[in-house]
Amino acid sequence: MDVKTKKDLAVDFINTIRTMEAAQLNSLIVKEAGEDLAQFFLSYSANLISKDPSRVLENTSSLMLMGYLIRCHEERDQATAGGGKFQGYALA
């Protein structure tokens, strides 16, 4: 059985969306995230990058990781539905 790492899954996903037609990618974004969330991330990333354009690579990496962490939070929140905020996290 071939078990993929998180990196393998991320690379597969990035390769898939890189080859999508723009309309197909936009449809996926609207379906999965919705227009409001897409606009929020566009505004947030534009604001972040405009603060220090020389750090665009670092900021892009941070934004991608933030998206991953948001997804992890969503999954934990769904798994602990009905619990309090941050119930799935160990707070120090």
C-alpha positions as CSV (number, residue, x, y, z in Angstrom):
1,M,0.0,0.0,0.0
2,D,1.4,3.4,-1.1
3,V,0.8,5.9,1.7
4,K,1.3,9.5,0.6
5,T,2.8,12.1,2.9
6,K,1.2,15.5,3.4
7,K,3.8,16.9,1.0
8,D,3.0,14.3,-1.7
9,L,-0.7,15.2,-1.4
10,A,0.0,18.9,-1.6
11,V,2.2,18.4,-4.7
12,D,-0.5,16.3,-6.4
13,F,-3.1,19.0,-5.6
14,I,-0.9,21.9,-6.8
15,N,-0.1,20.0,-10.0
16,T,-3.8,19.3,-10.6
17,I,-4.9,23.0,-10.2
18,R,-1.9,24.3,-12.2
19,T,-3.2,22.4,-15.2
20,M,-6.8,23.5,-14.8
21,E,-8.4,26.0,-17.2
22,A,-9.1,29.3,-15.5
23,A,-12.9,28.8,-15.7
24,Q,-12.6,25.4,-14.1
25,L,-10.4,26.7,-11.3
26,N,-12.7,29.6,-10.6
27,S,-15.7,27.2,-10.5
28,L,-13.8,25.1,-8.0
29,I,-13.0,28.1,-5.8
30,V,-16.6,29.3,-5.9
31,K,-18.0,25.9,-5.1
32,E,-15.6,25.1,-2.2
33,A,-14.9,28.5,-0.7
34,G,-17.5,30.9,-2.0
35,E,-17.2,34.4,-3.4
36,D,-17.0,36.0,0.0
37,L,-14.1,33.9,1.2
38,A,-12.3,34.3,-2.1
39,Q,-12.6,38.1,-1.9
40,F,-11.4,38.1,1.7
41,F,-8.2,36.2,0.8
42,L,-7.6,38.4,-2.2
43,S,-7.9,41.5,-0.1
44,Y,-5.8,40.0,2.8
45,S,-3.0,38.9,0.4
46,A,-3.0,42.2,-1.5
47,N,-2.7,44.0,1.8
48,L,0.0,41.7,3.1
49,I,2.1,41.9,0.0
50,S,1.7,45.6,-0.5
51,K,3.2,46.2,3.0
52,D,6.5,44.7,1.9
53,P,6.8,43.8,-1.8
54,S,10.4,42.6,-1.3
55,R,9.1,39.7,0.8
56,V,6.6,38.4,-1.8
57,L,8.0,34.9,-1.7
58,E,7.9,34.6,2.1
59,N,4.4,36.1,2.2
60,T,3.2,33.7,-0.5
61,S,4.5,30.7,1.4
62,S,2.9,32.1,4.6
63,L,-0.4,32.5,2.9
64,M,-0.3,28.9,1.6
65,L,0.5,27.6,5.0
66,M,-2.2,29.7,6.5
67,G,-4.7,28.2,4.1
68,Y,-3.6,24.7,5.2
69,L,-3.9,25.6,8.9
70,I,-7.4,27.0,8.3
71,R,-8.4,23.7,6.7
72,C,-6.9,21.8,9.7
73,H,-8.9,24.0,12.0
74,E,-12.1,23.4,10.0
75,E,-11.6,19.7,10.2
76,R,-10.9,19.7,13.9
77,D,-13.9,22.0,14.4
78,Q,-16.1,19.6,12.5
79,A,-14.7,16.6,14.5
80,T,-15.5,18.4,17.8
81,A,-18.9,19.8,16.7
82,G,-20.8,21.2,19.6
83,G,-17.7,21.8,21.6
84,G,-16.2,25.1,22.5
85,K,-13.9,27.2,20.4
86,F,-10.5,25.7,20.1
87,Q,-11.6,22.5,21.7
88,G,-9.5,20.5,19.3
89,Y,-6.3,22.3,20.2
90,A,-4.1,21.9,23.2
91,L,-3.7,25.4,24.6
92,A,-0.5,26.1,26.5
